[in-house]
Amino acid sequence: MNLIIILIVGGILGWLASIVMRTDGQQGIFLNIVVGIVGALLAGFLITPLIGGAPITSGAFDIRSLIASFIGAVVLLGIINLFRRGRVR
């Protein structure tokens, strides 16, 4: 059950990050889920220890974890755009 929740929350966070980074038209639902989950993993290693709390991949779904995962997804999309186009939008 936890895996299904992580997939749903990862998809929503990836979709919101793609709207912020203006890449929503270029990626589908599968890539949104991947970006959300990988962004959550990235945030779990880098951002979450700085602000305290636990990453959403461990099952913690509080506001700090969700914001950190969203920031991780936005950073991941920025890095992808940097390598894909040579610039960040």
N, CA and C of each residue as an Amber inpcrd file, in Angstrom:
protein
   267
   0.8180000  -1.1890000   0.0000000   0.0000000   0.0000000   0.0000000
   0.8650000   1.2570000   0.0000000   1.9920000   1.2190000   0.7020000
   2.8840000   2.3600000   0.7660000   3.4620000   2.6820000  -0.6190000
   3.7480000   1.6620000  -1.4170000   4.2800000   1.8700000  -2.7660000
   3.2740000   2.6020000  -3.6450000   2.0110000   2.2630000  -3.5360000
   0.9730000   2.9260000  -4.3250000   0.8680000   4.3970000  -3.9340000
   0.9350000   4.6790000  -2.6570000   0.8720000   6.0690000  -2.1920000
   2.0900000   6.8480000  -2.6770000   3.2740000   6.2320000  -2.6480000
   4.4750000   6.9040000  -3.1370000   4.3560000   7.1880000  -4.6250000
   3.7980000   6.2620000  -5.4020000   3.6110000   6.4920000  -6.8360000
   2.6360000   7.6330000  -7.1050000   1.5510000   7.6770000  -6.3600000
   0.5600000   8.7340000  -6.5490000   1.1290000  10.0910000  -6.1440000
   1.7330000  10.1630000  -4.9770000   2.2980000  11.4290000  -4.5040000
   3.4610000  11.8520000  -5.3960000   4.2850000  10.9090000  -5.8260000
   5.3810000  11.2170000  -6.7470000   4.8780000  11.7450000  -8.0720000
   3.7990000  11.1700000  -8.5690000   3.2040000  11.6620000  -9.8120000
   2.6690000  13.0710000  -9.6810000   2.0150000  13.3590000  -8.5710000
   1.4660000  14.7060000  -8.3420000   2.5980000  15.7170000  -8.1780000
   3.6230000  15.3640000  -7.4000000   4.7440000  16.2790000  -7.2160000
   5.5150000  16.4900000  -8.5170000   5.6910000  15.4380000  -9.3090000
   6.3530000  15.5810000 -10.6010000   5.5530000  16.4410000 -11.5580000
   4.2330000  16.2940000 -11.5270000   3.3640000  17.1110000 -12.3780000
   3.4360000  18.5790000 -11.9780000   3.3780000  18.8590000 -10.6770000
   3.4720000  20.2420000 -10.2060000   4.8390000  20.8470000 -10.5290000
   5.8930000  20.0610000 -10.3940000   7.2350000  20.5520000 -10.7300000
   7.3550000  20.8220000 -12.2220000   6.7210000  19.9960000 -13.0590000
   6.7850000  20.2290000 -14.5010000   5.9890000  21.4690000 -14.8940000
   4.9380000  21.7860000 -14.1550000   4.1960000  23.0270000 -14.4140000
   5.0670000  24.2300000 -14.0460000   5.7510000  24.1580000 -12.9070000
   6.6130000  25.2520000 -12.4770000   7.7610000  25.4670000 -13.4600000
   8.3320000  24.3830000 -13.9550000   9.4720000  24.4770000 -14.8700000
   9.0540000  24.5850000 -16.3370000   7.7760000  24.6190000 -16.6130000
   7.2030000  24.7640000 -17.9570000   7.6210000  23.6400000 -18.9160000
   7.6490000  22.4150000 -18.4030000   7.9360000  21.2490000 -19.2350000
   6.7550000  20.2910000 -19.2620000   5.5800000  20.7680000 -18.8700000
   4.4170000  19.8980000 -18.7450000   3.9870000  19.3180000 -20.0890000
   4.0920000  20.0840000 -21.1660000   3.6750000  19.6050000 -22.4740000
   4.6240000  18.5980000 -23.0800000   5.8340000  18.4910000 -22.5590000
   6.8500000  17.6200000 -23.1320000   6.9050000  16.2470000 -22.4900000
   6.2630000  16.0720000 -21.3600000   6.3630000  14.7980000 -20.6600000
   4.9880000  14.2930000 -20.2700000   4.8880000  13.0040000 -20.1990000
   3.6140000  12.3890000 -19.8640000   3.5420000  11.9920000 -18.4110000
   2.5540000  11.1840000 -18.1030000   2.3180000  10.7860000 -16.7110000
   3.4510000   9.9140000 -16.1860000   3.9900000   9.0530000 -17.0140000
   5.0620000   8.1670000 -16.5650000   6.2980000   8.9750000 -16.1790000
   6.6680000   9.9470000 -17.0050000   7.8330000  10.7700000 -16.6920000
   7.5720000  11.6640000 -15.4850000   6.3290000  12.1070000 -15.3010000
   5.9840000  12.8690000 -14.0990000   6.2040000  12.0320000 -12.8430000
   5.8010000  10.7720000 -12.8830000   5.9890000   9.8810000 -11.7330000
   7.4720000   9.6570000 -11.4730000   8.2380000   9.4210000 -12.5350000
   9.6740000   9.1900000 -12.3800000  10.3630000  10.4290000 -11.8090000
  10.0240000  11.6060000 -12.3500000  10.6250000  12.8480000 -11.8590000
  10.2450000  13.0780000 -10.4020000   8.9950000  12.8170000 -10.0440000
   8.5700000  13.0010000  -8.6590000   9.2910000  12.0830000  -7.6990000
   9.4520000  10.8200000  -8.0620000  10.1020000   9.8620000  -7.1670000
  11.6040000  10.1030000  -7.0900000  12.2430000  10.3400000  -8.2310000
  13.6860000  10.6140000  -8.2120000  13.9690000  11.9450000  -7.5180000
  13.0970000  12.9340000  -7.7250000  13.2390000  14.1970000  -6.9990000
  13.0720000  14.0080000  -5.5050000  12.1690000  13.1260000  -5.1030000
  11.9960000  12.8240000  -3.6820000  13.2270000  12.1280000  -3.1200000
  13.8310000  11.2470000  -3.8910000  15.0680000  10.6010000  -3.4430000
  16.1970000  11.6170000  -3.3210000  16.2960000  12.4960000  -4.3120000
  17.3090000  13.5520000  -4.2770000  17.1150000  14.4480000  -3.0640000
  15.8830000  14.8270000  -2.8090000  15.5760000  15.6610000  -1.6420000
  15.8190000  14.9110000  -0.3410000  15.5610000  13.6060000  -0.3440000
  15.7820000  12.8100000   0.8570000  17.2330000  12.7770000   1.2800000
  18.1350000  12.8340000   0.3020000  19.5590000  12.8190000   0.6240000
  20.1270000  14.2060000   0.8890000  19.6030000  15.2300000   0.2030000
  20.2200000  16.5480000   0.2880000  19.4570000  17.5590000   1.1330000
  18.1480000  17.6540000   0.9580000  17.3760000  18.7310000   1.5730000
  16.8080000  18.3320000   2.9360000  16.2680000  17.1340000   3.0330000
  15.5990000  16.7090000   4.2610000  16.5110000  16.7230000   5.4930000
  17.7960000  16.3240000   5.3970000  18.6410000  16.4260000   6.5990000
  18.8580000  17.8690000   7.0570000  18.7880000  18.8110000   6.1500000
  18.9810000  20.2090000   6.5270000  17.7910000  20.7890000   7.2730000
  16.5700000  20.3810000   6.8740000  15.3680000  20.9440000   7.4940000
  14.7610000  20.0150000   8.5420000  15.2810000  18.8220000   8.6400000
  14.7370000  17.8620000   9.5970000  13.5780000  17.0930000   8.9910000
  13.2690000  15.9800000   9.5480000  12.1750000  15.1660000   9.0420000
  12.6830000  13.9570000   8.2910000  11.7740000  13.3140000   7.5870000
  12.0960000  12.1090000   6.8400000  11.5900000  12.2670000   5.4140000
  12.2390000  11.6110000   4.4450000  11.7630000  11.6930000   3.0620000
  10.4710000  10.9090000   2.8600000   9.7360000  11.2550000   1.7970000
   8.4730000  10.5530000   1.5460000   8.7020000   9.1130000   1.1330000
   9.9070000   8.7880000   0.6600000  10.1870000   7.4050000   0.2820000
  10.2740000   6.4900000   1.4910000  10.3960000   7.0650000   2.6850000
  10.3900000   6.2390000   3.9050000   8.9950000   6.1250000   4.4980000
   8.0260000   6.8040000   3.8850000   6.6530000   6.6980000   4.3450000
   6.1630000   7.8900000   5.1340000   6.9950000   8.9040000   5.2970000
   6.5890000  10.1020000   6.0340000   5.9380000  11.0910000   5.0680000
   4.6940000  11.4410000   5.3180000   3.9690000  12.3430000   4.4290000
   3.5340000  13.6030000   5.1780000   4.4880000  14.2910000   5.8110000
   4.1630000  15.5530000   6.4420000   4.5050000  16.6980000   5.4820000
   4.2020000  17.9150000   5.8740000   4.3480000  19.0490000   4.9730000
   5.8130000  19.3190000   4.6420000   6.7200000  19.1230000   5.5940000
   8.1470000  19.3320000   5.3110000   8.6610000  18.3350000   4.2860000
   8.2270000  17.0880000   4.3910000   8.6610000  16.0670000   3.4450000
   8.1310000  16.3570000   2.0500000   6.8840000  16.7870000   1.9620000
   6.2920000  17.0730000   0.6570000   6.9390000  18.2940000   0.0090000
   7.2180000  19.3260000   0.7810000   7.8690000  20.5140000   0.2270000
   9.2980000  20.1850000  -0.2060000  10.0140000  19.4310000   0.5890000
  11.3780000  19.0410000   0.2250000  11.3730000  18.1880000  -1.0360000
  10.4160000  17.2820000  -1.1700000  10.3320000  16.4470000  -2.3670000
   9.9740000  17.2740000  -3.5950000   9.1020000  18.2580000  -3.4250000
   8.7570000  19.1520000  -4.5240000   9.9810000  19.9490000  -4.9670000
  10.7450000  20.4630000  -4.0240000  11.9630000  21.2060000  -4.3650000
  12.9630000  20.2910000  -5.0600000  13.0690000  19.0580000  -4.6130000
  13.9470000  18.0940000  -5.2620000  13.5300000  17.8090000  -6.6950000
  12.2230000  17.7240000  -6.9550000  11.7330000  17.4830000  -8.3140000
  12.0010000  18.6970000  -9.2070000  11.8390000  19.9000000  -8.6710000
  12.1150000  21.1120000  -9.4500000  13.6050000  21.1910000  -9.7750000
  14.4580000  20.8820000  -8.8080000  15.9020000  20.8870000  -9.0440000
  16.2730000  19.8440000 -10.0840000  15.6750000  18.6670000 -10.0080000
  15.9480000  17.6230000 -10.9800000  15.5400000  18.0570000 -12.3860000
  14.3770000  18.6710000 -12.5350000  13.9700000  19.1620000 -13.8480000
  14.8820000  20.2770000 -14.3360000  15.3760000  21.1190000 -13.4390000
  16.3340000  22.1500000 -13.8160000  17.6310000  21.5520000 -14.3330000
  18.1050000  20.5060000 -13.6850000  19.3240000  19.8270000 -14.1300000
  19.1010000  19.1610000 -15.4850000  17.9380000  18.5320000 -15.6670000
  17.6220000  17.8950000 -16.9500000  17.5540000  18.9350000 -18.0590000
  16.9030000  20.0870000 -17.7920000  16.8320000  21.1500000 -18.7940000
  18.2030000  21.7150000 -19.1130000  19.0620000  21.8050000 -18.1170000
  20.4030000  22.3180000 -18.3240000  21.1880000  21.4330000 -19.2960000
  21.0750000  20.1150000 -19.1410000  21.7840000  19.2180000 -20.0260000
  21.0970000  19.0590000 -21.3790000  19.7850000  19.1600000 -21.4010000
  19.0480000  18.9740000 -22.6440000  19.1770000  20.1900000 -23.5640000
  19.0280000  21.3800000 -23.0140000  19.0190000  22.5940000 -23.8340000
  20.2230000  23.4930000 -23.6260000  21.0170000  23.2150000 -22.6300000
  22.1460000  24.0650000 -22.3250000  21.7890000  25.2850000 -21.4990000
  20.5290000  25.3590000 -21.0220000  20.1100000  26.4780000 -20.1790000
  18.9570000  26.0270000 -19.3050000  18.7570000  26.7590000 -18.2320000
  17.6410000  26.4900000 -17.3240000  16.5690000  27.5190000 -17.5940000
  15.3150000  27.0990000 -17.6890000  14.2090000  28.0470000 -17.9480000
  13.8920000  28.8230000 -16.7190000
